[in-house]
Amino acid sequence: MGYNIGVRLIEDFLARSNVGRCHDFRETADVIAKVAFKMYLGITPTITNWSPAGDEFSLILENNPLVDFVELPDNHSNLIYSNMLCGVLRGALEMVQMAVDIKFAQDTLKGDSVTEIRMKFIRRIEDNLPAGEE
């Protein structure tokens, strides 16, 4: 959920932010946390829990504005209400040639103290040009 929003949102983000191409995954993490989240949700998540290989990190949201005034009914306790954020991030990053795996590790709606989104770099997506157009 949210993937199509991310696919379309990246154009707006690039036009409004004046951010250039990121050179590595750490720089991408900084832009996501310090520019994108601030621009669209008014928050700045903390970047933490980097993997030793530098290909995986966590975004910690002390405050998740998407869950303000939300209570999950008992019969929907497995719902990850803010999962749209994962889709938005995945869709936007795919449009800038990054395949990533994104999932919720913690959620304040589930009783956790913070919301944690885990992001893992999978691979660079190569442009597939039609035959003869190199």
C-alpha positions in Angstrom: 0.0 0.0 0.0 1.3 3.4 -0.8 3.6 2.2 -3.6 1.8 4.2 -6.3 1.9 7.3 -4.1 5.7 7.0 -3.8 6.0 6.5 -7.6 4.3 9.8 -8.2 5.6 11.7 -5.1 9.2 11.4 -6.1 8.8 13.9 -8.9 7.4 16.5 -6.5 10.1 15.8 -4.0 12.9 16.2 -6.5 11.5 19.4 -7.9 10.8 21.0 -4.5 13.9 19.8 -2.5 16.7 20.6 -5.0 18.4 17.4 -3.8 20.9 15.9 -6.1 21.8 12.2 -6.7 22.8 10.4 -3.5 26.2 8.7 -3.7 25.6 5.9 -1.2 22.9 4.4 1.0 23.9 6.5 4.1 23.3 9.7 2.1 20.0 8.3 0.9 19.0 7.6 4.6 19.9 11.2 5.5 17.8 12.7 2.7 14.9 10.5 3.6 14.9 11.4 7.3 16.0 15.0 7.2 14.4 16.2 4.0 11.5 14.0 2.9 9.9 13.2 6.2 10.3 16.8 7.3 8.8 18.1 4.0 5.8 15.8 4.0 5.0 14.8 7.6 6.7 17.6 9.6 8.9 15.2 11.5 12.6 14.1 11.5 13.1 10.4 12.3 16.3 9.2 13.9 18.6 7.0 11.7 20.0 4.2 13.8 20.8 0.5 13.9 23.1 0.4 10.8 24.1 -3.1 9.8 27.8 -3.8 9.7 27.7 -4.0 5.9 26.0 -0.5 5.7 23.1 -1.8 3.7 20.4 -1.8 6.3 19.2 0.8 8.9 16.2 1.8 11.0 14.2 5.0 11.0 12.9 5.7 14.5 9.8 7.9 14.6 9.2 9.2 18.2 6.0 10.7 16.9 4.1 9.2 14.0 1.5 11.8 12.8 -0.4 9.1 10.9 -1.5 7.4 14.1 -2.7 10.4 16.0 -6.3 9.7 17.1 -6.2 6.1 15.9 -7.2 3.1 17.9 -7.2 -0.3 16.3 -10.3 -2.4 17.0 -9.6 -5.7 18.7 -10.7 -7.7 15.6 -8.0 -5.7 13.5 -5.1 -5.9 15.9 -2.8 -7.4 13.3 -3.3 -4.4 11.0 -0.1 -2.3 10.4 -1.9 1.0 10.1 1.0 3.1 8.8 2.3 0.5 6.4 1.5 3.0 3.6 4.8 4.6 4.6 6.7 1.5 3.5 5.0 1.5 0.2 5.6 5.2 -0.4 9.3 4.8 0.4 9.7 1.7 -1.8 7.9 3.3 -4.7 9.9 6.5 -4.5 13.2 4.8 -4.2 12.4 2.4 -7.1 11.9 5.5 -9.3 15.5 6.5 -8.5 16.9 3.1 -9.3 17.0 1.6 -5.8 15.4 -1.7 -4.9 14.8 -1.8 -1.1 13.0 -4.0 1.4 11.0 -2.0 3.9 9.0 -3.2 6.9 7.8 -2.1 10.3 9.8 -3.5 13.2 8.0 -1.6 15.9 4.7 0.3 16.0 3.2 2.5 18.7 -0.3 1.2 17.8 0.9 -2.2 18.9 2.1 -0.9 22.3 5.8 -0.2 21.3 7.3 3.0 22.6 8.4 4.2 19.1 7.6 3.4 15.5 10.6 1.7 13.8 10.8 1.3 10.0 13.6 -1.0 8.9 15.1 -0.4 5.4 17.4 -2.8 3.6 19.1 -2.0 0.3 18.7 -4.9 -2.2 20.3 -3.7 -5.4 20.7 -0.8 -7.9 18.1 -1.1 -10.6 19.8 -0.8 -14.0 18.0 1.1 -16.8 16.8 -1.3 -19.5 17.3 0.5 -22.7 15.7 -0.9 -25.9 18.1 -2.8 -28.2 20.3 -0.4 -30.1 19.9 2.6 -27.8 23.0 2.6 -25.7 
